Amino acid sequence: MQEEALLKDIVLFRLTSSPLLAKEVADILSLPLGECEVRHFADGEVMARPITNVRGKKVYVIQSTSTPVAERLMELLIFIDGLRNAKAKEVNLVIPYYGFCRQDRIARSGEPITAKLVADLLETVGVNRVITMDLHTPQTQGFFSCPVDDLSPISLFGEYYRAKLKEMGIPTSEVTVVSPDHGSIHRARDLASELPDSSLSIIDKRRPAPNEAEVINVVGEVEGKTCIIIDDIIDTAGTVLASADTLRAHGAKGLLVGGTHGILSGESEERLRTASFIQDLCLTNSIERDIPWVSRISIAPMIAGVIRASETGLPVPDDWMAFY
């Protein structure tokens, strides 16, 4: 009863990019979603305001800043300003996919660091805390002065692949988890630890131009193995498809692909669907897209778990699915 009373002091809102995820989080926490109004005018301007009373309340806003990224971000900034004007006690953001996250350093003279710019904008409008999922680089947390929870979906992928491999009749000892580049080594290592007796390999990749990937070599043994590529973002799918060709050339038996954030821009969806060597594509619902042939993992239990732990002081259990 005390836990329910504490949770009733918060208000959950969804904007336009993550309505199904927000509803799932609300259902897990047995809370209604707050009412809000979001309008897009003919000239491109946005108006977003809370309708539910938030005076003196702790508010959680769930919104991925995915395509169209600038539009989703402006919705969020404007809505937060409305929450502050409505005297919300605390504004917490749940951003399952943090847009502009890949521009996190200066690679050439004059380039902006947009991951930090977005963090500055969010803090300027009065955000108290950010909950996000699988940041492109963990050091992006350092761009914020407010607390940031960067959740990892690897335990959920581990559960999915243990069941999937069992269904396919493939022992984990015949599996190699592949990092598609040096930046994702920690994800591949953590997933390999979820699959007993599996091995680890790394793709040595170069980018001759933005959104283009060139595979140089494979570090590790993949011949005769079923490979699992795990990455944070799948956008044009250039990295995945180039890696698939290389793994097949090195004697891999099959390929499963997992990604946290499925942007799938341009023709990538069709290219992945028709890639015969890829046996399964699994994405989380950090970005909501209805693609029937793609397997989905819900991150709602993780988000609900963090909110519940934050508001009640209870520890977050190891078994995230216990929130269902």
C-alpha angles and dihedrals in degrees: 000000000000090000091052091050092053093049091050088065090070132075123210120208132187124199124190108293104056109029097139094045091049091050090050092051090049092050092051090051092042090235131132120240115249118245119247140165123230119180131178114202128213093256092054098259120137132217120191126170140160117250096184112080110260100172108141092356133126107239131202117194117196114203133138112213092223131135117359082035101179092047093050091047093051090049088054096047093047093046092050090052088052091050091052091049088051089056099248109181095220134005118208122180128212105197106174091183115030107210121215087028095129093064093072103133142026107264096164133022113280097017117141124233096227095174087065093040091057090048090053092049092051092050092046092059091050112265115171100191141000128213114191140160130243102335113213089243121013092222088072084085086071091065089072128071091196121075115281125195110202104193123203121217094198095107089054091049089048091055091046095050095045088057094040094050091047089052090050092047093241118140114222089237087071093052130097119194109215127206107211091212141356092271093063097049092108091054093049092046092050092048091048088055088056091056110062115231094003120137134225132235135175131214113222101218136178129194111217089180138359112292090011123109129194119190114216104177147335119245109204139027116299103150111124091002133120104235129211117199113201122189139158100231130028107188117146089002089229092130094048095047094045090048091049091055092048095047091050090049089052092055103263112164098216144339136231119186128207127184134173098210117035105196092156097183127187115352094340094108093057093042091054093044092054097042100113095197092059107084099181139009117201124185135171122239093248084116113037114226127146105229110156097202095051120091114229135211118196118225092189094102091055093049092045089048093055093047092048093048091047095051100038103031091234117141118255107250121233090236103069091182089067086086090072 
